[in-house]
Amino acid sequence: MRIWYFSCVLILLMLSSLCHAHQLKAAITTVLFNERSGNIEVMHRFYLHDTEHAIEHLFSQDADIFNNQKDRDNFASYVSKRVELKATNGKALPLQLVGAEIDGQFFWVYQQTPLFSPITALNMRHGALRDVWPQQVNLVNFEGKGKVKSLHFDGSDDWLKVTF
């Protein structure tokens, strides 16, 4: 009887965690140092479900990210205003918004800035969706400068530094 009871409790706990799994507010960004293109390429991946709710909150209840290019552009612009890179000397790196697209269950936003040398460290701010949901987490992976390095933005994080 005890084993049956504990099995039922375990199944209920697993089901309740599945019901809440989609509520995780997280985005992943890749910063790629691309020698071939001569750019630092920044690729933000947001869950489309989160993006849909965010644009309704940020812009209008009538916003439609699927059928309205202006709404997609507005969200991409919103993201680009909340992500910044600085060199170690404090000089801001001008991130140019390249575009955005829907791909399956994700909404992608692309930015770039010219590659410079030497890059031994960068400072970054990533506040996208953190003003909408306090629990939003933004993970940033830096690739193309040796071993992958990561920054994790949550809570009250503002500027973080990565060293290569």
C-alpha positions, 0 to 999 in steps of 0.5 A: 500500500505504501509503495502504491501511495508513493508511486501516485504522489510521484506521478502527480508531482511529475504531471504538475511539473509538466503543466508548469514547464512551458512557463519558464521564461528564458532566452538564449543568445549566441555571440559569434566572433566570425573571422570569415564575415569580419563581424561579431554576430549576435543571434537571439533565440526567444520562445515564440510563445513568450514573444507572442505574450510579450508583444501584446504586453509591450505594444498592443493586445491586437499585436500579431507576430505571425501575420504582421511584419510591423509587429515582428519589426517592433519586437526586434527593435525592442530587443536591439535597444536592450542588448549592448556590448562594450569593449574593455575600454568602455567604448560601446560597440554599435550593434546593427539590427540585421533582421528577425524571423520565425523558425518553428517554435522560436523567434530569432533576432539578429544583430552584428557589429564589426570585429576588432582586434584584440578582443580579450574581454567584453562587457554586456547588458541583456535586458530583453524581456526582463522588464516584462517578466522579473523571472526572465533569464537570458543565457549568452554563449560566446563562440569563436574565441577558444572555449565557449564562455557564457553569461547568465542574466537574471535577477538584478544583473545589469552589466556582466563581463566575459574574458577570453 
